[in-house]
Amino acid sequence: MDLELHQLTLRYERLRKRQPREERSLLVSLSEIGQQLPVVVIQEAPSFILIDGYKRVRALKRLARDTVRATCWQVAEAEALLLERGLRRGSEDALDQAWLLAELQERCQWSLEELARRFEHSKSWVSGRLALLQALPASIQEQIRAGAISAHAAMKYLVPLARVDAAAAQALATAMAPLKPTSRQVRALYAGWQAGTERTRELIVHSPQIYLQAQATREAPPTSATQRFLQDLFALGGIARRAHRLLEGRLLAQLRESELEEVTEAFARANADQQRLVQRFELELRPC
């Protein structure tokens, strides 16, 4: 069915991420070939609640269109939200899930137990995602939304810090966001902030990359001459065993004459290098 755009209630627009690149591509597509997929609505007389299709509706408005093609689901509002989530499962992140959980908790008055049951997860899973909205300042949520900080890292490290000191969490997030850090890097910065002195925290805030580089250097295990020699011996043994298996497969019998000559010369050089190594090793073992 066709609906006037003014008939739509955009109740869940804040639950949807805006992705400018995708929306520009969609705008071009709608302009050239028109709307191909209907949006999804449920009826709430006298209007319709938009469940899926927010990017399409925004694009149609930018194109100054008045109508949108829609399909109406005959289900309750909460069920429609859960069904729409199921259809796009795998494309959402923890913040998407948090927004939906919070909306259902507020609108439907669902408990943590009910949310866990409906989402087929544990109560701790629900609590962890709700904490992204309940514990983190809006600025950090925006950094997660923009992809500068992963939602998983935020749940694990920034939420506990924000519960104790929201300003500190905000300062740490602002410092690390330009780096688009991995979860491992967020962990290192969080650990440094928690255990560090005021000077360490100043370094993390002003130069997080330098702090991470210093930590990586400090944590890298020293490579002694003995370790390097053992690594070379292990590598040498592995190469010898692999070459032996090739010979067992009658490799030489399959070579052309020119290839056999090349292999024979290379084997002689390798054998000479190996013999020099053996002789030097035996020499070093002799008592002085």
DRENMIBA-40049 format. One record per atom (N, C-alpha, C): x, y, z; residue in three letters. Coordinates in steps of 0.02 Angstrom, whole numbers, plus 50000, padded with zeros to 5 digits. Example, Ala and Ser with C-alpha at 12.3 -4.5 7.8 and 13.67 -1.06 7.14 Angstrom:
BEGIN
506604971650390ALA506154977550390ALA506604983550390ALA506424988850354SER506844994750357SER506455000250394SER
This chain:
BEGIN
500424994050000MET500005000050000MET500445006250000MET500165011849976ASP500525018249975ASP500275022550033ASP500745025550069LEU500585029950125LEU500875036850113LEU500525041950137GLU500805048650138GLU501355048850192GLU501895052250178LEU502435052450226LEU502215055550293LEU501745060150290HIS501525063250353HIS501115058450396HIS500915052750368GLN500555047750407GLN501005043550451GLN501655043950440LEU502125039750476LEU502315042750543LEU502345038650594THR502615040450659THR503315037550664THR503805041950668LEU504515039750667LEU504765038850739LEU504425034550775ARG504545033650846ARG505235030750861ARG505485026650815TYR506105023050829TYR506695025550788TYR506645031550764GLU507195034250723GLU507845034750762GLU507805036250826ARG508415036850867ARG508755030150879ARG508395024650864LEU508695018050874LEU509105015850813LEU509095019750761ARG509425017750699ARG510045022050687ARG510595018650673LYS511205022250656LYS511135025650589LYS511445031350583ARG511475034750519ARG512145033250487ARG512125030950425GLN512725029150388GLN512735033150323GLN513065038950323PRO513035043650267PRO513195040550199PRO513695036250197ARG513885033350132ARG513325029150104ARG513035024850145GLU512485020650123GLU511885024850103GLU511755030150141GLU511165034250126GLU511265038150060GLU511865040150045ARG511995043549981ARG511875038649924ARG512105032449932SER511995027449880SER511255025949871SER510895025549926LEU510175024249923LEU509815030049889LEU510025036149904LEU509725042049873LEU509785041749797LEU510375039949773VAL510475039349700VAL510025033949671VAL509995028249705SER509595022649681SER508855024549678SER508595027649729LEU507885029649730LEU507745034749676LEU508225039149664SER508135044249612SER508115041249543SER508525036049532GLU508575033149465GLU508055027849450GLU507925023349499ILE507485017749484ILE506875017349530ILE506825022049577GLY506245022149621GLY506305017249678GLY505805017149720GLN505795012749779GLN505665005649759GLN506105001049777GLN506034994049759GLN505764989849817GLN505964991449878LEU505744987549936LEU505274991749979LEU504724988950001PRO504264992850044PRO504554993650113PRO504364999050146VAL504534999750217VAL504024995650257VAL504194994450320VAL503754990550363VAL503434995050415VAL502784994550422VAL502424998450471VAL501944994050510VAL501704996650567ILE501124993750601ILE500634999550612ILE500004997950613GLN499505003250618GLN499375005150690GLN499355011650701GLU499145014450764GLU498705020450747GLU498065018950737ALA497605023950709ALA497665030650747ALA497685036250708PRO497565036550636PRO498205036250594PRO498775034750626SER499405034750590SER499705027750588SER500325027450563PHE500685021050557PHE501375021950588PHE501575017250629ILE502235017450660ILE502735014150613ILE503265017750596LEU503775014950552LEU504225010350591LEU504265004050571ILE504674999050604ILE505344998250567ILE505314997750502ASP505924996850463ASP505885001050400ASP506435004450382GLY506435008550321GLY506585015850334GLY506925017350389TYR507065024350406TYR507515027750355TYR508015024050329LYS508455027050279LYS508065028550215LYS507615024050196ARG507215025250135ARG506755031350144ARG506455031950202VAL506015037650214VAL506405044250213VAL506995044350244ARG507405050450242ARG507595052250171ARG507765047250131ALA507965048450062ALA507375051050021ALA506785048150032LEU506195050449995LEU506025057650013LEU506115059550076LYS505995066450096LYS506485071150061LYS507125069050056ARG507615073150023ARG507465074049949ARG507125069049920LEU506935069349850LEU506255072749840LEU505985075449895ALA505355079049894ALA504775074749871ALA504805068249889ARG504245063849874ARG503725064349930ARG503105062849913ASP502555063449961ASP502335056749989ASP502475051349952THR502215044849972THR502775039649977THR502615034250012VAL503075028650019VAL502685022250014VAL502975017249980ARG502645010749976ARG502805006850040ARG502285003950070ALA502375000750136ALA501994994250139ALA502224989950184THR501854983950201THR501704984250276THR501104982450295CYS500874983150364CYS500864976350398CYS501234975750452TRP501234969550491TRP500664969650541TRP500314964150545GLN499754963650591GLN499984960350656GLN500434963650690VAL500694961150754VAL500744966950803VAL500844965350867ALA500924970550917ALA501584974250907ALA501624980250933GLU502204984450923GLU502844981250947GLU502854978551007ALA503454975351034ALA503654969350992ALA503164965450971GLU503314959550930GLU503594961650863GLU503354967250836ALA503614969650772ALA504344971650778ALA504524974950834LEU505224976950845LEU505674970850851LEU505434965750886LEU505834959650894LEU505904955950828LEU505364955850788LEU505394952450724LEU505864956150677LEU505844962750676GLU506284966650633GLU507014965550653GLU507134965150719ARG507814963850743ARG508044957050719ARG507604952050721GLY507794945350699GLY507984945250625GLY507654949350585LEU507794949450513LEU508474952450497LEU508694956950540ARG509354960150527ARG509884957950576ARG509774952250608ARG510254949650657ARG510924948450622ARG511444950450655GLY512124949850626GLY512384956450602GLY511924961250586SER512144967750563SER512124972950618SER511874971150677GLU511834975750732GLU512414974850780GLU512574980050817ASP513094979450868ASP512794980250936ASP513214980350987ALA512964980551056ALA512584986951071ALA512764992451039LEU512414998751051LEU511714998551020LEU511654995650960ASP510994994750930ASP510544990750978ASP510824985351003GLN510454981051049GLN510264984851112GLN510714989051137ALA510584992851198ALA509994997551188ALA509985001051131TRP509435005651118TRP508765002051117TRP508754996351083LEU508124992551079LEU507914989851147LEU508394987251185LEU508244984751252LEU507954990351296LEU508264996151293ALA508035001751334ALA507335004051313ALA507215004051248GLU506555006051224GLU506015001151247GLU506154994751242LEU505664989751263LEU505574989751338LEU506114990951374GLN506064991251447GLN505614997151469GLN505695002851434GLU505305008751453GLU504585008351427GLU504505006351364ARG503835006451334ARG503405000651357ARG503704994751364CYS503324988851382CYS503384986951456CYS503814990651492GLN503924989151563GLN504154981951574GLN504574979551528TRP504834972751535TRP505404972651585TRP505424967551626SER505964966651674SER506584964051639SER507144963751676LEU507754960851648LEU507644953551629LEU507264950051670GLU507124942951656GLU506734942251591GLU506234946551581GLU505834946151520GLU506244948051459GLU506654953251465LEU507084955151409LEU507574949551392LEU507864946451443ALA508324940851430ALA507974935151395ALA507364933851416ARG506984928351384ARG506814929951312ARG506594936051300ARG506404938051232ARG506994938251184ARG507584940251211PHE508174940751169PHE508594934451170PHE508374929451207GLU508704922951211GLU509434923651234GLU509524927751287HIS510174928751317HIS510094928851393HIS510654929651428SER510644929851500SER510484936951525SER510324937451590LYS510204943951619LYS510834948251618LYS511414945151626SER512034948951624SER512164951951555SER511954948251503TRP512014950851434TRP511594957051426TRP510984956751452VAL510524962551448VAL510814968351489VAL511034966951550SER511294972251593SER511904975651563SER512334971651532GLY512944974451502GLY512784979351447GLY512284977851407ARG512104982351352ARG511724988451377ARG511294987551424LEU510944993351452LEU511434998151486LEU511974995451512ALA512474999751546ALA512805004551497ALA512835002851433LEU513115007451384LEU512725013951382LEU512075013551394LEU511655019551394LEU511585022551464LEU511575018251514GLN511445020651581GLN512075023351615GLN512655020651599ALA513265022651634ALA513705027451594ALA513695026951528LEU514155030851487LEU513865037651469LEU514265042951473PRO514035049551450PRO513855049451375PRO513435054151355ALA513205054351285ALA513785054951236ALA514325058551256SER514895059451210SER515225052851194SER515275048351243ILE515575041751231ILE515115037651188ILE514465038051200GLN513985034451158GLN514055036551085GLN514165043051073GLU514255045451005GLU514895042750974GLU515425042051014GLN516055039250989GLN515965031850970GLN515565028251010ILE515415021250993ILE514995021050930ILE514505025450926ARG514065025650868ARG514455027150804ARG514965031350810ALA515375033150751ALA515895027850734ALA515965022750777GLY516445017450763GLY517145018950788GLY517235024350826ALA517905025950851ALA518105021350908ALA517625019050948ILE517755014451003ILE517255008750996ILE517495002651002SER517044996950995SER516584996451056SER515974994251044ALA515494993651098ALA515724988451149ALA516044983151124HIS516294977851169HIS516814980651217HIS517284984451191ALA517814987351233ALA517514992351282ALA517014996151259ALA516695001051303ALA516344997551361ALA515994992051346MET515654988351399MET516154985751451MET516714983251426LYS517184979851470LYS517614984551511LYS517784990451483TYR518264994751516TYR517995001751534TYR517615004751490LEU517385011551503LEU516785011751550LEU516345006851545VAL515765006751590VAL515975006251663VAL516425001651683PRO516635001451753PRO516965007951776PRO517355011051731LEU517675017351750LEU517155022951757LEU516675023151711ALA516165028351713ALA515725027851776ALA515615021851800ARG515215021051860ARG515565024051921ARG516225024251919VAL516605027051975VAL516755034451962VAL516935036051900ASP517135042951884ASP516965044251811ASP516385047251799ALA516155048451730ALA516625053251693ALA516895058151728ALA517355062951695ALA517995059551672ALA518245054851713ALA518845051151693ALA518715046851632ALA518135043551631ALA517965039351574ALA517905043551511ALA517615049451518GLN517545053851460GLN518235056251435GLN518675057951482ALA519345060151462ALA519735054551427ALA519675048551453LEU520025042851423LEU519745041351354LEU519085041351348ALA518765040051283ALA518955045251231ALA518955051551252THR519135056951206THR519855056251182THR520295054051227ALA521005053251209ALA521105047551159ALA520755041951170MET520885036051128MET520475035851064MET519925039451060ALA519485038951002ALA519825040250936ALA520265045450930PRO520585046650865PRO521005040750840PRO521235036550886LEU521645030750867LEU521225025050839LEU520565025150852LYS520135019450838LYS520455013050865LYS520555012850930PRO520955007450960PRO520625000650957PRO521024995450957THR520774988650964THR520574987551037THR520214982151050SER520024980651119SER520644979651163SER521164976751134ARG521774975651172ARG522094982251191ARG522074987151146GLN522364993751161GLN521944997451212GLN521284996751207VAL520854999851258VAL521004996951326VAL521094990351328ARG521264987051392ARG521914989851420ARG522414990751377ALA523064993351400ALA523005000451426ALA522625004651392LEU522525011551414LEU522135011851479LEU521625007551484TYR521215007351545TYR521645005051604TYR522044999851593ALA522474997251647ALA522975002551668ALA523255006151619GLY523735011351635GLY523415017051674GLY522805018751656TRP522445023951691TRP522295021851763TRP522075015651771GLN521895013251838GLN522495012751885GLN523045010351859ALA523625009051902ALA524135014651901ALA524055019451854GLY524585024451845GLY524535030251893GLY525065033951893THR525105040151932THR524755045751893THR524725051651923GLU524435057351888GLU524825058951825GLU525475058051828ARG525895059351769ARG525745054351713ARG525635048051733THR525465042951683THR524795044651650THR524315046751689ARG523665048551661ARG523705054551614ARG524135059251630GLU524245064951585GLU524535062651519GLU525005057851522LEU525295055151460LEU524765051651419LEU524345047651451ILE523815044051415ILE523335048951382ILE523155054251416VAL522675059151389VAL522975063051331VAL523605065051338HIS523905069351287HIS524255065451231HIS524515059551247SER524885055651197SER524755048151206SER524145045951194PRO523995038751204PRO524405034151160PRO524575036451099GLN524965032251055GLN525665031051083GLN525955036251111ILE526625035651141ILE526605030851201ILE526075031351240TYR526005026851298TYR525955019651274TYR525555018451222LEU525475011551197LEU526125008851169LEU526505013151134GLN527155010951107GLN527635009251163GLN527625013251216ALA528065011951273ALA527885005451307ALA527235004151314GLN527014997951344GLN527204991851302GLN527134992551236ALA527304986951192ALA528044985351197ALA528454990551200THR529184989451207THR529354986151273THR529014988251326ARG529144985551392ARG528924978251398ARG528374976551364GLU528104969851370GLU528434964851323GLU528784967451272ALA529094962851224ALA529644958851258ALA529634952251254PRO530134948151287PRO530824949051254PRO531344949651293PRO532014950451264PRO532214944251225PRO532534945451169THR532764939851127THR533524939351135THR533754934351172SER534464933451183SER534774929751124SER535444929551123ALA535794925851071ALA535614918451074ALA535534915751134THR535344908751142THR534664907351111THR534184911851125GLN533514911051097GLN533524911351021GLN533914916050994ARG533954916650921ARG534264910350891ARG534784907650924PHE535114901650899PHE534624895750900PHE534254895050954LEU533764889550958LEU533224890350904LEU532994896450893GLN532494897550842GLN532764895550773GLN533394897350759ASP533694895450695ASP533754887850688ASP533944884450742LEU534004877150740LEU533324873850728LEU532804876350762PHE532144873550751PHE531924874650678PHE532074880650652ALA531884882050583ALA532274877650534ALA532924876650549LEU533344872450506LEU533094865250506LEU532914862750564GLY532654855850567GLY531994855150530GLY531564860150536GLY530924859850501GLY531014859850426GLY531464864050401ILE531604864350329ILE531884857650305ILE532344854750344ALA532654848350324ALA532124842850320ALA531674842750368ARG531154837550368ARG530674838350309ARG530524844550293ARG530074845750236ARG530404843750171ARG531044845450163ALA531414843550102ALA531474835950096ALA531564832650153HIS531624825350154HIS530984822150128HIS530414824850149ARG529774822050126ARG529694822850051ARG529934828350024LEU529894829349951LEU530324824249914LEU530924822849941LEU531344817849910LEU531024810949914LEU530704809449971GLU530354803049977GLU529794802349925GLU529544807949903GLY529024807749851GLY529314807349781GLY529964805549777ARG530304804649712ARG530294811049670ARG530444816649703LEU530464823049669LEU530984823149614LEU531594820449629LEU532134820849581LEU531974817249516LEU531604811849520ALA531434808049460ALA530964811949414ALA530634817149440GLN530154820949401GLN530464827149368GLN531104828549383LEU531404834649358LEU531694833849289LEU531664839449252ARG532024839549188ARG532764840249202ARG533174839049150GLU533894838949159GLU534154845549186GLU533904851249158SER534134857849181SER533924859149253SER533324856949272GLU533084857749341GLU533504853549389GLU533684847449368LEU534074843049410LEU534764845949424LEU535054849049373GLU535704852249382GLU535654858049432GLU535124862049426GLU535034867649471GLU534944865249543GLU534534860049551VAL534404857349618VAL535044854349648VAL535424850849606THR536044847749630THR536544852949655THR536604858549618GLU537054863849639GLU536824867049704GLU536164868449709ALA535894871449769ALA535984866849830ALA535894860249818PHE535984855449873PHE536704855349897PHE537174855849850ALA537884855749868ALA538054861849911ALA537774867749892ARG537904873749932ARG537614873150002ARG536984870550005ALA536654869750070ALA537034864650114ALA537274859450083ASN537634854250120ASN538294857050146ASN538624861150106ALA539254864150128ALA539134868850187ALA538584872950184ASP538414877350240ASP538264873250302ASP537914867750294GLN537734863450351GLN538364860350381GLN538834858250339GLN539444855250364GLN539874860250402GLN539894866550378ARG540264871650414ARG539954872950483ARG539284872750485LEU538944873750548LEU539104868050597LEU539104861950573VAL539254856150615VAL539974856550641VAL540434858250596GLN541144858650616GLN541244864150668GLN540924869850658ARG541004875250706ARG540704873450774ARG540124870050772PHE539794868050834PHE540244863150873PHE540534858250837GLU540974853350870GLU541604856650897GLU541864861650860LEU542454865250882LEU542314868950948LEU541724872250951GLU541554875951011GLU541444871551071GLU541254865151059LEU541134860651114LEU541774857951145LEU542344858351108ARG542974855651134ARG543214859651194ARG543464856451243PRO543724860151302PRO544324864251281PRO544384869951314CYS544934874651298CYS545604871651320CYS
